[in-house]
Amino acid sequence: MPSVSNIAVGAAMAGAAASKARHAMNESITRLSTGIRSMYGGDAAGQSLANSLGSKGASFAVAARNAEDGISFLQSAESVLLEMAALTTRLRELGVQYANNGLLTLTDEAALNAEATAIGDALLSVASNTTFNGVVMVGNNTAIEVGINDAGDTATIGTATSIANANMGDITGANGVDGSADTALGSIATSLGNVAAGMVSLKGYQAVASNSAANLKAAAARIQDTDFALETANLTKASVLNQSAMAMVAQANQAQNAILAVIQ
């Protein structure tokens, strides 16, 4: 082989190899440090798909929380209805007891009337003023909608039927109030059934949303996340190649020095 000055091409080639190896090292380091496989243009199309799957998974997670909020609303409504049922039951007792007024004194009748009036006022106040985040729970004729999936679809929840309470707020005595109590108890029973049905349906929606969120996030992770074992191997390979290329740069430079030694 002739000894010519263009032997420096070996150093240039080795330098180019070292540069390529350093790029590979930087890519592996970035992917390992960020946990994202698609960094440095690793998989642009895959990242796009992962973004779509991840956003849907996150939306389903919100839908699951929405369902939980709806369940909390219904649980609160159920508690109110049960308390109203207890008050209405007592009101019925007072009406039946008043029917025995032939054996009651005026003082007894006054006490029964006072308690019946107080219970009627309490029932009306509870039904009208008890709210969940500002939303009236009992006697609410407005449809309450809860998001149940990533498409923004909703399910209607609530007591479904208004509790009229047979004008409980207008009660001024115990006479005949047992009939009004029966009407109110019927309405309460219907609403409790609607509340229970709403809870069952929301728990179903929540389970579906939670499972969908988990599976979509897992799918996105398989596409987007760094395979740490594989990327660590790539980093090791790139590091060895970089060191080897730099060593060859040194060897090529020494060969160039030999040419200089001949002409000295």
C-alpha positions as a Markdown table, in Angstrom:
| # | Residue | x | y | z |
|---|---|---|---|---|
| 1 | Met | 0.0 | 0.0 | 0.0 |
| 2 | Pro | 1.5 | 3.4 | -0.9 |
| 3 | Ser | 2.2 | 5.8 | 1.8 |
| 4 | Val | 0.1 | 8.9 | 0.9 |
| 5 | Ser | -1.3 | 11.7 | 2.9 |
| 6 | Asn | -4.9 | 10.7 | 2.4 |
| 7 | Ile | -4.4 | 8.0 | 5.1 |
| 8 | Ala | -6.3 | 10.6 | 7.3 |
| 9 | Val | -9.5 | 9.2 | 5.7 |
| 10 | Gly | -9.3 | 6.4 | 8.3 |
| 11 | Ala | -9.5 | 8.9 | 11.1 |
| 12 | Ala | -12.5 | 10.6 | 9.4 |
| 13 | Met | -14.3 | 7.3 | 9.0 |
| 14 | Ala | -13.6 | 6.4 | 12.6 |
| 15 | Gly | -14.8 | 9.9 | 13.7 |
| 16 | Ala | -18.0 | 9.4 | 11.8 |
| 17 | Ala | -18.6 | 6.1 | 13.4 |
| 18 | Ala | -17.9 | 7.6 | 16.8 |
| 19 | Ser | -20.4 | 10.4 | 16.1 |
| 20 | Lys | -23.0 | 7.8 | 15.1 |
| 21 | Ala | -22.4 | 5.8 | 18.2 |
| 22 | Arg | -22.7 | 9.0 | 20.4 |
| 23 | His | -26.1 | 9.7 | 18.8 |
| 24 | Ala | -27.2 | 6.2 | 19.6 |
| 25 | Met | -25.9 | 6.6 | 23.2 |
| 26 | Asn | -27.8 | 9.9 | 23.6 |
| 27 | Glu | -31.0 | 8.3 | 22.2 |
| 28 | Ser | -30.8 | 5.4 | 24.6 |
| 29 | Ile | -29.9 | 7.7 | 27.6 |
| 30 | Thr | -32.9 | 9.9 | 26.7 |
| 31 | Arg | -35.3 | 7.0 | 26.4 |
| 32 | Leu | -34.1 | 5.4 | 29.6 |
| 33 | Ser | -34.3 | 8.7 | 31.5 |
| 34 | Thr | -37.8 | 9.7 | 30.2 |
| 35 | Gly | -39.3 | 6.3 | 29.9 |
| 36 | Ile | -40.6 | 7.2 | 26.4 |
| 37 | Arg | -39.6 | 4.8 | 23.6 |
| 38 | Ser | -40.5 | 7.2 | 20.8 |
| 39 | Met | -38.0 | 9.9 | 21.8 |
| 40 | Tyr | -35.6 | 11.0 | 19.0 |
| 41 | Gly | -38.1 | 9.9 | 16.3 |
| 42 | Gly | -38.1 | 6.3 | 17.6 |
| 43 | Asp | -41.7 | 5.6 | 16.6 |
| 44 | Ala | -43.8 | 8.7 | 15.6 |
| 45 | Ala | -46.8 | 6.7 | 14.4 |
| 46 | Gly | -46.8 | 4.6 | 17.5 |
| 47 | Gln | -46.6 | 7.7 | 19.7 |
| 48 | Ser | -49.6 | 9.1 | 17.9 |
| 49 | Leu | -51.6 | 5.9 | 18.6 |
| 50 | Ala | -50.4 | 5.9 | 22.2 |
| 51 | Asn | -51.6 | 9.5 | 22.7 |
| 52 | Ser | -55.0 | 8.6 | 21.4 |
| 53 | Leu | -55.3 | 5.5 | 23.6 |
| 54 | Gly | -53.9 | 7.3 | 26.6 |
| 55 | Ser | -56.4 | 10.2 | 26.3 |
| 56 | Lys | -59.3 | 7.7 | 26.0 |
| 57 | Gly | -58.0 | 5.8 | 29.0 |
| 58 | Ala | -57.8 | 9.0 | 31.0 |
| 59 | Ser | -61.3 | 10.0 | 30.0 |
| 60 | Phe | -62.7 | 6.7 | 31.1 |
| 61 | Ala | -61.0 | 7.2 | 34.4 |
| 62 | Val | -62.9 | 10.5 | 34.8 |
| 63 | Ala | -66.1 | 8.7 | 33.8 |
| 64 | Ala | -65.5 | 6.3 | 36.6 |
| 65 | Arg | -65.2 | 9.2 | 39.0 |
| 66 | Asn | -68.3 | 10.7 | 37.6 |
| 67 | Ala | -70.2 | 7.5 | 38.4 |
| 68 | Glu | -68.8 | 7.5 | 41.9 |
| 69 | Asp | -70.1 | 11.1 | 42.4 |
| 70 | Gly | -73.5 | 9.9 | 41.2 |
| 71 | Ile | -73.4 | 7.0 | 43.7 |
| 72 | Ser | -72.5 | 9.4 | 46.5 |
| 73 | Phe | -75.5 | 11.6 | 45.4 |
| 74 | Leu | -77.9 | 8.6 | 45.6 |
| 75 | Gln | -76.5 | 7.4 | 48.9 |
| 76 | Ser | -77.1 | 10.8 | 50.3 |
| 77 | Ala | -80.7 | 10.8 | 48.9 |
| 78 | Glu | -81.3 | 7.4 | 50.3 |
| 79 | Ser | -80.3 | 8.6 | 53.8 |
| 80 | Val | -82.6 | 11.5 | 53.5 |
| 81 | Leu | -85.5 | 9.3 | 52.3 |
| 82 | Leu | -85.0 | 6.9 | 55.2 |
| 83 | Glu | -85.1 | 9.7 | 57.7 |
| 84 | Met | -88.3 | 11.0 | 56.1 |
| 85 | Ala | -89.8 | 7.5 | 56.2 |
| 86 | Ala | -89.1 | 7.4 | 60.0 |
| 87 | Leu | -90.7 | 10.8 | 60.5 |
| 88 | Thr | -93.7 | 9.9 | 58.3 |
| 89 | Thr | -94.1 | 6.6 | 60.3 |
| 90 | Arg | -94.3 | 8.6 | 63.5 |
| 91 | Leu | -96.8 | 10.9 | 61.8 |
| 92 | Arg | -99.0 | 8.0 | 61.0 |
| 93 | Glu | -98.8 | 6.8 | 64.6 |
| 94 | Leu | -100.0 | 10.2 | 65.7 |
| 95 | Gly | -103.0 | 10.0 | 63.4 |
| 96 | Val | -104.0 | 6.6 | 64.6 |
| 97 | Gln | -103.5 | 7.7 | 68.2 |
| 98 | Tyr | -105.7 | 10.8 | 67.6 |
| 99 | Ala | -108.5 | 8.5 | 66.5 |
| 100 | Asn | -108.8 | 7.5 | 70.1 |
| 101 | Asn | -109.7 | 11.1 | 71.0 |
| 102 | Gly | -112.8 | 9.9 | 72.9 |
| 103 | Leu | -110.4 | 9.0 | 75.7 |
| 104 | Leu | -108.0 | 11.9 | 75.3 |
| 105 | Thr | -108.0 | 15.2 | 77.2 |
| 106 | Leu | -107.7 | 18.6 | 75.5 |
| 107 | Thr | -104.1 | 18.7 | 76.7 |
| 108 | Asp | -103.5 | 15.3 | 75.0 |
| 109 | Glu | -105.0 | 16.4 | 71.8 |
| 110 | Ala | -103.0 | 19.7 | 71.9 |
| 111 | Ala | -99.8 | 17.7 | 72.3 |
| 112 | Leu | -100.6 | 15.4 | 69.4 |
| 113 | Asn | -101.5 | 18.3 | 67.2 |
| 114 | Ala | -98.3 | 20.1 | 68.1 |
| 115 | Glu | -96.1 | 17.1 | 67.3 |
| 116 | Ala | -97.9 | 16.4 | 64.0 |
| 117 | Thr | -97.5 | 20.0 | 62.9 |
| 118 | Ala | -93.8 | 20.0 | 63.8 |
| 119 | Ile | -93.2 | 16.7 | 61.9 |
| 120 | Gly | -95.0 | 18.1 | 58.8 |
| 121 | Asp | -92.9 | 21.2 | 58.9 |
| 122 | Ala | -89.7 | 19.1 | 59.3 |
| 123 | Leu | -90.6 | 16.8 | 56.4 |
| 124 | Leu | -91.3 | 19.8 | 54.1 |
| 125 | Ser | -88.0 | 21.5 | 55.2 |
| 126 | Val | -85.9 | 18.3 | 54.7 |
| 127 | Ala | -87.4 | 17.6 | 51.3 |
| 128 | Ser | -87.0 | 21.2 | 50.1 |
| 129 | Asn | -83.7 | 22.2 | 51.6 |
| 130 | Thr | -81.4 | 19.2 | 51.8 |
| 131 | Thr | -78.9 | 19.5 | 48.9 |
| 132 | Phe | -75.9 | 17.7 | 47.4 |
| 133 | Asn | -73.4 | 20.4 | 46.2 |
| 134 | Gly | -76.4 | 22.7 | 45.7 |
| 135 | Val | -78.6 | 20.1 | 44.0 |
| 136 | Val | -81.9 | 19.3 | 45.7 |
| 137 | Met | -82.0 | 15.5 | 46.2 |
| 138 | Val | -85.6 | 14.8 | 47.1 |
| 139 | Gly | -88.5 | 16.0 | 45.0 |
| 140 | Asn | -86.1 | 17.1 | 42.2 |
| 141 | Asn | -88.0 | 17.1 | 38.9 |
| 142 | Thr | -84.8 | 18.0 | 36.9 |
| 143 | Ala | -83.0 | 15.2 | 35.2 |
| 144 | Ile | -79.5 | 14.8 | 36.7 |
| 145 | Glu | -77.0 | 13.4 | 34.2 |
| 146 | Val | -73.7 | 11.7 | 34.9 |
| 147 | Gly | -71.0 | 11.1 | 32.3 |
| 148 | Ile | -70.4 | 7.4 | 31.8 |
| 149 | Asn | -67.8 | 7.0 | 29.1 |
| 150 | Asp | -65.1 | 8.7 | 27.0 |
| 151 | Ala | -67.6 | 9.9 | 24.4 |
| 152 | Gly | -69.4 | 12.1 | 26.8 |
| 153 | Asp | -72.5 | 9.9 | 26.9 |
| 154 | Thr | -74.6 | 10.3 | 30.1 |
| 155 | Ala | -76.9 | 8.4 | 32.3 |
| 156 | Thr | -79.8 | 10.0 | 34.2 |
| 157 | Ile | -79.9 | 9.4 | 37.9 |
| 158 | Gly | -82.0 | 10.7 | 40.8 |
| 159 | Thr | -85.1 | 9.8 | 42.7 |
| 160 | Ala | -87.0 | 9.9 | 39.4 |
| 161 | Thr | -90.3 | 10.8 | 41.0 |
| 162 | Ser | -91.0 | 13.8 | 43.1 |
| 163 | Ile | -92.1 | 13.2 | 46.7 |
| 164 | Ala | -95.3 | 15.3 | 47.2 |
| 165 | Asn | -95.6 | 14.5 | 50.9 |
| 166 | Ala | -99.4 | 15.3 | 50.6 |
| 167 | Asn | -98.9 | 18.9 | 51.6 |
| 168 | Met | -97.1 | 18.0 | 54.8 |
| 169 | Gly | -96.2 | 21.6 | 55.4 |
| 170 | Asp | -99.9 | 22.5 | 55.7 |
| 171 | Ile | -100.5 | 20.1 | 58.5 |
| 172 | Thr | -102.0 | 21.8 | 61.6 |
| 173 | Gly | -103.1 | 18.8 | 63.6 |
| 174 | Ala | -103.0 | 15.0 | 64.0 |
| 175 | Asn | -106.6 | 14.4 | 63.0 |
| 176 | Gly | -106.7 | 12.2 | 59.9 |
| 177 | Val | -103.0 | 12.7 | 59.3 |
| 178 | Asp | -102.5 | 8.9 | 59.1 |
| 179 | Gly | -104.0 | 9.0 | 55.6 |
| 180 | Ser | -101.5 | 11.7 | 54.5 |
| 181 | Ala | -98.7 | 9.7 | 56.0 |
| 182 | Asp | -99.8 | 6.6 | 53.9 |
| 183 | Thr | -99.6 | 8.7 | 50.7 |
| 184 | Ala | -96.2 | 10.0 | 51.6 |
| 185 | Leu | -94.8 | 6.6 | 52.6 |
| 186 | Gly | -95.9 | 5.3 | 49.2 |
| 187 | Ser | -94.0 | 8.1 | 47.5 |
| 188 | Ile | -91.0 | 7.5 | 49.7 |
| 189 | Ala | -91.0 | 3.7 | 48.9 |
| 190 | Thr | -91.1 | 4.4 | 45.2 |
| 191 | Ser | -88.2 | 6.9 | 45.4 |
| 192 | Leu | -86.1 | 4.4 | 47.5 |
| 193 | Gly | -86.6 | 1.8 | 44.8 |
| 194 | Asn | -85.5 | 4.3 | 42.2 |
| 195 | Val | -82.5 | 5.2 | 44.2 |
| 196 | Ala | -81.5 | 1.6 | 44.6 |
| 197 | Ala | -81.9 | 1.0 | 40.9 |
| 198 | Gly | -79.8 | 4.0 | 40.1 |
| 199 | Met | -77.0 | 2.8 | 42.4 |
| 200 | Val | -76.9 | -0.6 | 40.7 |
| 201 | Ser | -76.8 | 0.9 | 37.2 |
| 202 | Leu | -74.1 | 3.4 | 38.2 |
| 203 | Lys | -71.9 | 0.7 | 39.7 |
| 204 | Gly | -72.2 | -1.2 | 36.5 |
| 205 | Tyr | -71.2 | 1.9 | 34.4 |
| 206 | Gln | -68.3 | 2.5 | 36.9 |
| 207 | Ala | -67.0 | -1.0 | 36.6 |
| 208 | Val | -67.0 | -0.8 | 32.8 |
| 209 | Ala | -65.3 | 2.6 | 32.8 |
| 210 | Ser | -62.6 | 1.6 | 35.3 |
| 211 | Asn | -61.8 | -1.6 | 33.3 |
| 212 | Ser | -61.7 | 0.3 | 30.1 |
| 213 | Ala | -59.4 | 3.0 | 31.6 |
| 214 | Ala | -57.0 | 0.3 | 32.8 |
| 215 | Asn | -56.8 | -1.6 | 29.6 |
| 216 | Leu | -56.5 | 1.5 | 27.4 |
| 217 | Lys | -53.7 | 2.8 | 29.5 |
| 218 | Ala | -51.9 | -0.6 | 29.4 |
| 219 | Ala | -52.2 | -0.6 | 25.6 |
| 220 | Ala | -50.8 | 2.9 | 25.4 |
| 221 | Ala | -47.9 | 1.9 | 27.7 |
| 222 | Arg | -47.0 | -1.1 | 25.6 |
| 223 | Ile | -46.6 | 1.2 | 22.6 |
| 224 | Gln | -45.1 | 4.3 | 24.2 |
| 225 | Asp | -43.0 | 3.1 | 27.2 |
| 226 | Thr | -39.3 | 2.3 | 27.0 |
| 227 | Asp | -38.3 | -1.4 | 27.2 |
| 228 | Phe | -35.6 | -0.9 | 29.8 |
| 229 | Ala | -33.9 | -4.2 | 29.3 |
| 230 | Leu | -33.6 | -3.7 | 25.5 |
| 231 | Glu | -32.7 | -0.1 | 25.7 |
| 232 | Thr | -30.0 | -0.8 | 28.3 |
| 233 | Ala | -28.5 | -3.3 | 25.9 |
| 234 | Asn | -28.6 | -0.7 | 23.1 |
| 235 | Leu | -26.8 | 1.8 | 25.4 |
| 236 | Thr | -24.1 | -0.7 | 26.2 |
| 237 | Lys | -23.6 | -1.5 | 22.5 |
| 238 | Ala | -23.4 | 2.1 | 21.5 |
| 239 | Ser | -21.0 | 2.8 | 24.4 |
| 240 | Val | -18.7 | 0.0 | 23.2 |
| 241 | Leu | -18.9 | 1.2 | 19.6 |
| 242 | Asn | -18.1 | 4.8 | 20.6 |
| 243 | Gln | -15.0 | 3.7 | 22.6 |
| 244 | Ser | -13.9 | 1.5 | 19.8 |
| 245 | Ala | -14.3 | 4.2 | 17.2 |
| 246 | Met | -12.4 | 6.7 | 19.3 |
| 247 | Ala | -9.6 | 4.1 | 19.6 |
| 248 | Met | -9.5 | 3.8 | 15.9 |
| 249 | Val | -9.3 | 7.6 | 15.5 |
| 250 | Ala | -6.2 | 7.4 | 17.6 |
| 251 | Gln | -4.7 | 4.6 | 15.5 |
| 252 | Ala | -5.4 | 6.5 | 12.3 |
| 253 | Asn | -3.7 | 9.6 | 13.7 |
| 254 | Gln | -0.6 | 7.5 | 14.6 |
| 255 | Ala | -0.5 | 6.2 | 11.0 |
| 256 | Gln | -0.5 | 9.8 | 9.8 |
| 257 | Asn | 2.4 | 10.6 | 12.1 |
| 258 | Ala | 4.4 | 7.8 | 10.4 |
| 259 | Ile | 4.1 | 9.7 | 7.1 |
| 260 | Leu | 5.4 | 12.8 | 8.8 |
| 261 | Ala | 8.3 | 10.9 | 10.2 |
| 262 | Val | 9.4 | 9.8 | 6.7 |
| 263 | Ile | 9.7 | 13.4 | 5.5 |
| 264 | Gln | 11.6 | 14.8 | 8.5 |
